[in-house]
Amino acid sequence: MKSSRITLLFILISIFTFAGNPVKEIGNLQVVGTQLSDAKGKPVRLVGTSFGWSNFHPRFYTPKTVKWLKDDWNVNVVRASMGIDPEGAYLQNPKANLKSIETVIDAAIKEGIYVIIDWHAHKIHTKEAKEFFNTISKKYGKYPNVIYEVFNEPEKQSWEEVKSYAEEIVKTIRKNDADNIILVGCPEWDQRIDLVQKNPLKDKKNIMYTVHFYAGTHGKWLRDRTDEAIKSGIPVFISESAGMEATGDGKFNYPEWQSYFSWMNKNKLSWITWSVSDKKETCSMLLPTASSEGNWNLSDLNESGIRTREYLKQFDDRGNYLQKFYWHGRVLQSYFNEGKLIGPGSYTEFQFTGNSVSFGLKNIPFQGYYNYVSIELDGKYIGRFKIDNNEIKKFTYDVSDKNLKVHTIKIVKATEAAMGEVYFDGSGIDAVSFQPKPGKKIEFIGDSITCGFGNDESGLPCGKGQWFDQHNAYFAYGPVAARILGADYLLSSVSGYGMYRNWNSEKLEENILPDVYPYLYLRTSEPELFGNDYQPDLVSICLGTNDLSNGDGKKDRLPFNKEKFIGNYVEFVQNIYKKYPDTKIVLLNSPMVSGENNKLLVECLNAVKNSFRNDKKHQPIEIFEFKAMIPKGCGYHPSKEDDQIMANQLIPFLQKYLPN
């Protein structure tokens, strides 16, 4: 089934390819600040593929391969990787390797795309490199297509050695070519961009520094390191990358690869995928059946080739990412159109044409549970649907308003993280690229009330089925308020959890909300951390109901410890500020807590607020009190009607503190 979907997608994106002339559109490249830019100083991105070593894979160094990569793969740049050290490479056979490189350069110029001339070495050869770049820059320096990469991947050389070498090569190139971009590598296979940050080249004009990643080996630490370099003013170009291990072989790490793509899109970084070759290894994008002159069928592509080609189809000639699928909340993408919905209320959305749409969903159970999703189509709630199939199953929805040319659908996880995940598979969908309106962002932190526990009896009445069969995060007060406010939202909530103890347990018996909050899956058994990319305008915290509860009335329960509650709350707020230094924090009481307990809870919230009275670094903390209610949902929880009432109360308060 998967194979047939990929085949259909291959055909569709082959039909709808319209290759232009990127160099004519963009012109002479320049570096403005840290951003690769066009001749007018506007940001651009180069996205493409790298040929394999010229000495090992010369058969692909042909004009027709370059043309095919431009026309069918949608690249606006290729990288010609001239092998230097190995057997048969430039040092042994300069004539043959130079011929291969120049063939690709000439073809790129003819096709109107950019070309990186890559000195593909791991050792320093200053004399030979100067001779080569002097020759090549004299011949091609007049063309805006040309980019020079002076040292592919330094291995054990110090940055001082690499810098000294690079300065010599830059000087040589600039005698013949004053303006074209020059890429400079850094030690340890282009990982140590932090060393460049401390001591960059003196000549900064149109110089960029390369970082290489292989998603199976290099994790978030390399992105964080690169972010710091960029913040300090270092221009970065990802001149080699792929989804497997750094050996070029081994398994793909699809979620990590997607994280890199999302990061590069966010930072407008140019990138190249390795490699156009047919070696029997994971990173080779082609199989031995692939022709030396392009015109490849799907059956000629390795998995890396299939994925890379599909990614490249998401960009225009200027390297603008034409995003089609958007992901919100606690999610984990494994591809641009596939991934897990993890937290309650997390969702993916996309637009499509036609009168119906189909996509795949499957349940990834935790503790043997199943899940539910809620569907919104063209702004209207369609319903909540059980996902208990452990293999991909097609779900089809028809539009009601056929007068609309473009339709928007949202698939929202109705259940919380404790049930497991819902996997969304959007392969084969002819989605329309779109840009959601920039809006406000709110994170709602809480317990079962924030999750939407027991608020939806449309499928089963209270007391029937599993304890989560009436969950619907779509109708929880937070998402309802956010939709009315035109804001994006994130739910970080777990039923039964509290600030220092839970509904029926003390801290020593199980984790509390502050323990699991840092983790993507909201459980410590899954080590993946939840990043700080979201940066909400406002964080709403609604905790205390479970800390103040008497539990099930059967188990011994210690008296409420006011000092522990306040102490944990203050520490939690401090951690929120570390994660989101510019956010506004509001503390909420609980509609399920009344009388003397509500007075005690509000007193504690004021004590927390007072602890930050001298904090000048952050916005002042505010407190909001829900009106007392007798909830009508399951298990003495709010119904969806109650959630609407709560949202209506909260909206005017939130409006005061959200940006216009």
C-alpha positions in Angstrom: 0.0 0.0 0.0 2.8 2.4 0.9 4.6 1.6 -2.4 1.5 2.4 -4.4 1.0 5.8 -2.6 4.7 6.7 -3.3 4.3 5.7 -7.0 1.2 8.0 -7.3 3.0 10.8 -5.6 6.0 10.4 -8.0 3.7 10.6 -11.0 1.9 13.6 -9.7 4.9 15.7 -8.8 6.5 14.7 -12.1 3.5 16.1 -14.0 3.4 19.4 -12.1 7.0 20.4 -12.3 7.7 23.8 -13.9 11.5 24.4 -13.9 12.5 28.0 -14.4 15.9 29.8 -14.5 17.0 30.4 -10.9 20.1 32.3 -11.8 18.2 34.7 -14.0 15.7 35.2 -11.2 18.2 35.6 -8.4 21.3 37.0 -10.1 24.6 37.5 -8.4 24.6 36.1 -4.9 25.8 38.0 -1.9 25.9 37.6 1.9 23.9 40.2 3.8 24.5 39.8 7.5 24.3 36.0 7.9 21.8 35.5 5.1 22.5 34.4 1.5 20.8 37.0 -0.6 20.1 37.9 -4.2 21.6 40.8 -6.2 19.1 43.2 -4.6 19.8 42.0 -1.1 16.7 40.0 -0.6 17.0 36.6 1.1 17.3 33.5 -1.0 18.1 29.8 -0.4 19.8 27.3 -2.5 18.5 23.7 -2.2 19.9 20.8 -4.2 22.0 17.7 -4.4 25.7 16.8 -4.4 27.3 14.6 -6.9 29.3 11.7 -5.4 33.1 11.6 -5.5 34.1 12.5 -9.1 36.7 9.7 -9.1 34.2 7.0 -7.9 31.1 8.0 -9.7 32.1 9.9 -12.9 29.3 8.3 -14.9 26.8 10.7 -13.4 28.8 13.8 -14.3 26.9 14.5 -17.5 24.9 17.4 -18.9 21.7 15.3 -19.0 22.0 14.4 -15.3 22.3 18.1 -14.4 19.3 18.9 -16.6 17.3 16.1 -15.0 18.1 17.2 -11.5 16.9 20.7 -12.4 13.8 19.7 -14.4 12.6 16.7 -12.4 14.1 17.2 -8.9 13.6 20.9 -8.9 17.1 21.8 -7.7 18.4 25.4 -8.0 22.0 24.3 -7.2 24.2 21.2 -7.6 27.5 20.4 -6.0 30.3 19.0 -8.1 32.5 17.0 -5.6 36.0 16.6 -7.0 37.7 13.8 -5.1 41.2 14.8 -4.1 43.0 12.1 -2.0 41.7 8.6 -2.9 42.8 6.4 -5.7 42.0 7.8 -9.1 41.2 11.2 -7.6 42.5 14.7 -8.6 46.0 14.3 -7.2 46.5 11.1 -9.2 44.4 11.9 -12.3 43.8 15.6 -12.5 42.8 15.6 -16.2 39.9 13.2 -15.9 38.5 14.7 -12.7 38.8 18.3 -14.0 36.9 17.2 -17.1 34.1 15.8 -14.9 33.9 18.9 -12.8 33.9 21.3 -15.8 31.2 19.2 -17.5 28.9 19.8 -14.5 29.8 23.5 -14.3 29.1 24.0 -18.0 25.8 22.2 -17.7 24.7 24.2 -14.7 25.5 27.4 -16.4 23.5 26.3 -19.4 20.5 25.2 -17.3 20.5 28.5 -15.3 21.2 26.9 -11.8 24.0 27.5 -9.4 27.0 25.1 -9.0 29.3 24.5 -6.0 32.8 23.6 -7.0 33.8 21.4 -4.1 37.4 20.6 -3.3 36.4 17.3 -1.8 39.3 16.6 0.5 39.9 15.7 4.1 43.5 16.8 4.2 45.2 20.1 3.4 46.9 20.4 0.0 47.6 24.1 -0.3 49.8 24.1 -3.4 47.5 21.9 -5.4 44.4 23.8 -4.2 45.8 27.2 -5.1 46.6 25.9 -8.6 43.2 24.5 -9.1 41.2 27.4 -7.8 43.3 29.8 -9.7 42.6 28.0 -13.0 38.9 27.4 -12.3 38.2 31.0 -11.0 39.9 32.5 -14.1 37.7 30.4 -16.4 34.4 30.6 -14.5 34.7 33.7 -12.2 32.6 35.8 -14.6 29.6 33.6 -14.2 27.1 34.3 -11.3 26.3 30.6 -11.2 29.6 29.7 -9.5 30.3 29.0 -5.8 33.6 27.8 -4.5 33.9 25.3 -1.6 37.6 25.3 -0.7 37.8 22.4 1.8 35.0 19.8 2.0 35.6 18.3 5.5 38.7 19.0 7.6 39.2 16.0 9.9 41.8 16.4 12.6 43.3 19.8 11.5 43.0 22.6 14.0 40.9 25.7 13.1 44.1 27.7 12.9 45.4 25.4 10.2 42.2 25.4 8.3 41.8 29.2 8.6 45.4 29.8 7.4 44.8 27.5 4.4 41.4 29.1 3.6 42.8 32.6 3.7 45.4 31.5 1.0 42.7 30.0 -1.2 40.4 33.0 -0.8 43.2 35.3 -1.8 43.9 33.2 -4.9 40.2 33.2 -5.9 39.7 36.9 -5.3 42.4 37.8 -7.8 40.2 36.5 -10.5 36.7 36.6 -9.0 35.9 39.5 -6.7 32.3 38.6 -5.7 31.1 35.0 -6.0 30.4 33.1 -2.8 33.2 31.2 -1.1 32.4 28.4 1.3 34.9 27.5 4.1 34.8 24.3 6.0 35.6 23.8 9.7 37.3 21.1 11.8 35.9 17.6 12.7 34.0 17.0 9.5 32.4 20.5 9.5 31.0 20.1 13.1 33.1 22.7 14.9 31.4 25.9 13.8 31.9 27.1 17.3 35.6 27.4 16.6 34.8 29.6 13.6 32.6 31.7 15.8 35.5 32.6 18.1 37.9 33.5 15.3 36.4 33.9 11.8 38.3 34.9 8.7 39.2 38.6 8.5 37.9 38.8 4.9 34.1 38.7 5.4 32.9 39.7 1.9 30.7 36.9 0.6 32.3 34.3 2.8 30.1 31.5 4.3 31.0 28.6 6.6 29.9 25.1 6.0 28.2 22.7 8.5 27.5 19.1 7.6 25.0 16.9 9.3 23.9 13.3 9.1 20.7 12.9 11.1 21.4 9.4 12.3 24.5 10.7 14.1 24.1 14.4 14.7 21.3 15.6 16.9 20.0 18.8 18.3 23.3 19.6 19.9 24.7 20.5 16.4 21.7 22.7 15.6 22.1 24.5 18.9 25.8 25.0 18.3 25.1 26.3 14.8 22.3 28.6 16.2 24.8 30.2 18.5 27.3 30.8 15.7 24.6 32.4 13.5 23.5 34.6 16.4 27.1 35.8 16.7 27.2 36.8 13.0 28.6 33.7 11.3 26.9 33.0 7.9 26.2 29.2 7.5 25.6 27.0 4.5 24.7 23.3 4.9 26.8 22.0 2.0 26.4 18.3 2.8 23.6 16.5 4.7 21.6 13.3 4.8 19.2 11.3 6.9 21.3 8.3 7.9 24.5 7.8 10.0 27.6 9.9 9.4 29.3 6.8 7.8 26.8 7.3 4.9 25.3 4.0 5.7 23.0 2.5 8.4 19.4 3.3 9.2 17.5 6.6 8.6 16.5 8.7 11.5 13.4 10.2 9.9 12.2 12.4 12.8 15.7 13.8 13.3 16.0 14.5 9.6 12.7 16.2 9.6 13.8 18.3 12.6 16.8 19.4 10.6 14.6 20.4 7.6 12.3 22.3 9.9 15.3 24.0 11.5 16.8 24.9 8.1 13.4 26.3 6.9 13.1 28.4 10.1 16.6 29.8 9.7 16.4 30.2 5.9 19.5 28.0 5.5 20.7 26.7 2.1 21.3 22.9 2.0 22.7 20.1 -0.1 21.9 16.4 0.2 24.6 13.8 -0.4 24.8 12.1 -2.9 24.1 11.4 -6.6 25.7 8.0 -6.8 24.8 4.4 -7.0 27.1 2.8 -4.3 25.5 0.2 -2.2 25.0 2.4 0.9 22.1 4.3 2.4 23.3 7.8 1.3 23.5 6.9 -2.4 20.3 8.3 -3.9 20.4 6.1 -7.0 20.4 2.4 -7.7 22.7 0.7 -10.3 19.8 0.7 -12.7 19.9 4.5 -12.9 21.0 5.9 -16.3 24.0 8.2 -16.5 21.8 10.7 -18.3 18.9 11.2 -15.9 15.4 10.2 -16.9 15.1 8.1 -13.8 12.1 6.1 -12.8 11.0 5.6 -9.2 12.5 2.1 -9.4 15.9 3.7 -10.0 15.9 5.7 -6.8 17.1 4.6 -3.4 15.0 5.7 -0.3 17.3 8.7 0.2 16.6 9.7 -3.4 12.9 9.4 -3.1 12.7 11.5 0.0 15.2 14.1 -1.1 13.4 14.5 -4.4 10.0 15.0 -2.6 11.6 17.5 -0.3 13.0 19.5 -3.2 9.6 19.7 -4.8 8.5 21.9 -1.9 10.6 24.9 -3.0 10.4 27.5 -5.7 13.2 28.9 -7.8 14.3 31.3 -5.1 14.4 28.5 -2.5 11.2 29.7 -0.7 9.6 26.8 1.1 6.1 26.3 -0.2 4.7 24.7 3.0 1.7 22.5 2.6 1.3 20.7 6.0 1.4 22.6 9.3 2.0 20.9 12.7 0.9 22.3 16.0 1.4 21.3 19.7 3.3 18.4 21.0 4.0 16.5 17.7 6.9 14.6 16.1 7.2 14.9 12.4 8.9 12.1 10.5 8.3 13.7 7.1 6.8 16.9 5.8 3.4 15.1 5.5 3.8 12.4 8.1 4.2 12.3 11.9 2.8 11.7 15.3 0.2 13.7 17.2 1.3 13.2 20.8 -0.2 15.7 23.3 -3.9 16.5 23.8 -5.1 19.0 21.2 -2.1 18.6 19.0 -3.0 18.8 15.3 -2.0 18.9 11.7 -3.7 21.0 9.0 -3.5 21.3 5.3 -5.5 22.6 2.3 -6.7 20.8 -0.7 -8.9 21.1 -3.8 -11.8 18.9 -4.9 -14.8 17.5 -3.1 -13.2 15.0 -0.7 -9.9 14.2 0.9 -8.4 10.9 2.2 -5.4 10.4 4.5 -4.1 7.6 6.7 -4.2 7.3 10.5 -3.1 4.7 12.9 -3.0 4.2 16.6 0.4 3.9 18.4 -0.8 2.6 21.8 0.7 3.3 25.2 -0.3 0.9 27.9 -2.6 -0.8 25.4 -4.9 2.1 24.9 -6.5 3.6 21.8 -7.1 7.2 20.8 -9.6 9.6 19.3 -9.2 12.4 16.8 -11.6 15.4 16.1 -12.0 16.6 12.6 -12.6 20.3 11.6 -13.3 20.9 7.9 -13.6 24.4 6.5 -13.9 25.8 10.0 -16.8 23.4 11.0 -16.5 20.6 13.5 -17.3 17.3 11.8 -17.0 14.9 14.7 -14.8 12.7 16.9 -13.5 9.4 15.6 -12.0 6.4 17.3 -8.5 5.4 16.2 -7.9 1.8 17.4 -6.3 0.4 14.2 -2.6 -0.4 14.6 -1.9 -0.3 10.9 -2.5 2.7 8.6 -6.2 3.0 7.7 -7.7 5.4 5.2 -10.1 8.0 6.4 -12.1 10.0 3.8 -14.1 13.2 4.4 -16.4 14.9 1.9 -16.7 18.7 1.8 -20.1 20.3 2.4 -19.5 23.6 0.6 -18.6 22.7 -3.0 -18.5 26.4 -4.0 -15.2 26.8 -2.2 -12.2 26.2 -4.4 -9.8 25.5 -1.6 -10.6 23.6 1.6 -8.9 23.5 5.0 -8.9 20.4 7.2 -7.5 20.0 10.7 -6.9 16.6 12.4 -6.9 17.2 16.2 -5.8 14.6 18.8 -8.8 14.5 21.2 -7.1 12.2 23.7 -4.1 12.9 25.9 -0.5 11.6 25.8 -1.2 8.8 28.2 -3.2 7.0 25.5 -0.3 6.9 23.1 0.0 8.6 19.7 -2.0 9.0 16.5 0.2 8.7 13.4 -0.9 10.8 10.4 0.1 9.8 6.9 -0.5 12.4 4.3 1.4 10.8 1.4 -0.3 11.0 -1.9 -2.4 14.1 -1.0 -2.2 16.8 -3.6 -2.1 19.5 -0.9 -2.0 23.2 -1.7 0.8 25.4 -0.3 -0.5 28.1 2.0 0.6 30.5 4.7 -1.5 30.7 7.9 -2.2 34.1 9.2 0.5 35.0 11.8 -1.3 34.9 15.1 -0.9 35.0 18.8 0.4 31.9 20.6 -0.8 30.5 24.0 0.4 27.5 26.0 -2.2 26.0 28.4 -0.6 24.0 31.2 -2.8 22.0 33.4 -4.5 18.7 34.4 -7.6 16.8 33.3 -9.7 20.0 33.0 -7.2 21.5 30.5 -7.1 18.1 28.7 -10.9 18.1 28.1 -11.5 15.0 30.3 -15.1 13.8 30.3 -16.5 16.7 28.3 -17.9 14.8 25.3 -20.6 12.1 25.6 -21.4 12.0 21.9 -20.0 8.5 21.6 -20.6 6.9 25.0 -22.3 8.2 28.1 -20.4 8.8 31.3 -19.4 5.6 33.1 -19.3 3.5 29.9 -16.2 2.3 28.2 -12.7 3.4 29.1 -12.0 6.3 31.4 -10.9 8.4 28.4 -13.8 7.5 26.0 -15.4 10.9 26.7 -12.1 12.9 26.2 -12.2 15.7 23.6 -9.4 18.3 23.8 -10.9 20.1 20.8 -13.7 21.3 23.1 -11.5 22.0 26.2 -11.6 25.6 27.4 -8.1 26.5 26.1 -8.5 25.5 22.4 -12.0 27.0 22.4 -10.7 30.3 23.7 -7.7 30.2 21.3 -9.9 29.7 18.3 -12.1 32.6 19.2 -9.0 34.8 19.8 -7.5 33.7 16.5 -4.5 32.3 18.4 -2.5 29.1 18.0 -2.4 27.0 21.1 -0.3 24.3 22.8 -1.7 22.0 25.5 0.8 20.6 28.1 -1.6 18.8 30.4 -2.0 15.4 32.1 -5.0 14.1 33.9 -4.6 13.6 37.6 -1.3 15.4 37.9 -0.6 18.3 40.3 2.1 20.8 41.2 3.6 18.8 44.1 1.3 15.8 44.3 -1.3 14.1 42.2 -5.0 13.2 42.6 -4.4 10.0 44.6 -0.7 9.8 45.2 2.2 11.7 46.8 5.3 12.8 45.0 7.3 9.7 45.9 4.8 7.4 44.2 4.7 8.9 40.7 5.8 11.9 38.7 4.1 15.2 39.0 3.4 17.7 36.2 6.7 19.6 36.6 8.6 16.3 36.3 7.0 15.4 32.9 6.6 18.8 31.4 10.1 19.0 29.9 9.5 15.8 27.9 7.8 15.7 24.5 5.6 12.7 25.4 4.8 14.1 28.9 6.3 11.0 30.5 9.8 10.4 31.8 10.0 6.9 30.2 10.4 8.6 26.8 13.7 10.6 27.0 13.0 13.0 24.1 12.8 16.6 25.3 10.3 19.1 24.1 12.2 22.1 22.6 11.7 25.8 23.1 10.9 26.7 19.5 7.3 27.5 20.2 7.9 30.7 22.4 4.3 31.5 23.3 3.1 35.1 23.9 1.3 33.9 27.0 1.5 30.8 29.3 -1.6 29.9 31.3 -1.1 27.6 34.3 -4.2 25.9 35.8 -3.0 23.5 38.5 -4.0 22.8 42.1 -7.2 20.8 41.8 -5.4 17.5 42.3 -3.0 18.9 45.0 -6.1 19.9 47.1 -8.1 16.8 46.4 -8.9 14.0 48.9 -8.1 11.4 46.3 -10.5 8.4 46.1 -11.3 8.6 49.8 -9.9 5.1 50.5 -6.2 5.7 50.4 -4.5 7.6 53.2 -4.0 11.2 52.2 -1.6 13.6 53.9 -3.0 17.1 54.6 -2.4 19.7 51.9 1.1 21.2 52.3 0.9 24.9 51.4 4.6 25.5 51.5 5.4 22.6 49.2 2.8 23.7 46.7 4.0 27.3 46.7 7.7 26.2 46.6 7.1 23.9 43.6 5.0 26.4 41.8 7.7 29.1 42.1 10.3 26.8 40.9 8.1 25.7 38.0 7.5 29.4 37.0 11.3 30.0 37.1 11.7 27.1 34.7 9.1 28.4 32.4 10.9 31.7 32.2 14.1 29.9 31.3 12.3 28.2 28.5 10.3 31.3 27.4 12.0 34.4 28.7 9.7 36.9 27.0 6.3 35.2 27.8 3.5 36.5 29.9 2.4 34.1 32.7 -1.1 33.9 34.1 -2.1 31.7 37.0 -5.7 30.2 37.0 -7.7 28.9 39.9 -10.0 25.9 39.2 -13.7 25.7 38.5 -13.7 22.3 40.3 -12.4 23.8 43.6 -14.8 25.8 45.7 -15.4 27.2 49.1 -12.5 27.3 51.6 -10.3 25.2 49.3 -10.7 27.9 46.5 -9.7 30.6 49.0 -6.6 28.6 49.9 -5.7 28.0 46.3 -6.1 31.7 45.4 -4.0 32.6 48.5 -1.3 30.3 47.2 -1.4 31.8 43.7 -1.0 35.2 45.2 2.0 34.0 47.2 3.6 32.7 44.0 2.9 36.0 42.2 4.3 37.9 45.2 7.6 35.9 44.9 8.3 37.6 41.6 7.3 41.1 42.6 10.9 42.3 42.3 11.5 40.5 39.0 12.4 43.2 36.4 13.5 40.8 33.7 10.0 39.4 33.0 6.5 40.6 32.5 4.4 40.8 35.7 2.4 37.6 36.6 -1.4 37.9 36.6 -4.1 35.8 38.3 -7.5 34.9 36.9 -10.3 33.3 38.9 -13.1 31.3 37.2 -16.5 31.7 38.6 -17.6 28.7 40.7 -19.6 26.1 38.8 -21.1 22.7 39.3 -19.6 20.8 36.3 -21.9 18.7 34.3 -19.3 16.4 32.5 -18.1 13.0 33.5 -16.4 12.5 36.9 -17.3 15.9 38.1 -15.5 17.5 35.2 -16.6 20.3 32.9 -18.8 19.3 30.0 -18.1 20.9 26.6 -20.9 23.4 27.4 -19.0 24.2 30.7 -15.8 24.5 28.8 -17.5 27.1 26.5 -18.6 29.0 29.6 -15.0 28.9 31.0 -13.6 30.1 27.7 -16.1 33.0 27.5 -14.9 34.1 31.0 -11.3 33.8 30.2 -11.2 35.4 26.7 -11.6 39.1 27.9 -8.8 38.6 30.4 -6.4 37.0 27.9 -7.2 39.7 25.3 -5.7 42.3 27.7 -2.3 40.6 27.7 -2.0 39.3 24.2 -0.3 41.4 21.5 -2.6 43.1 19.0 
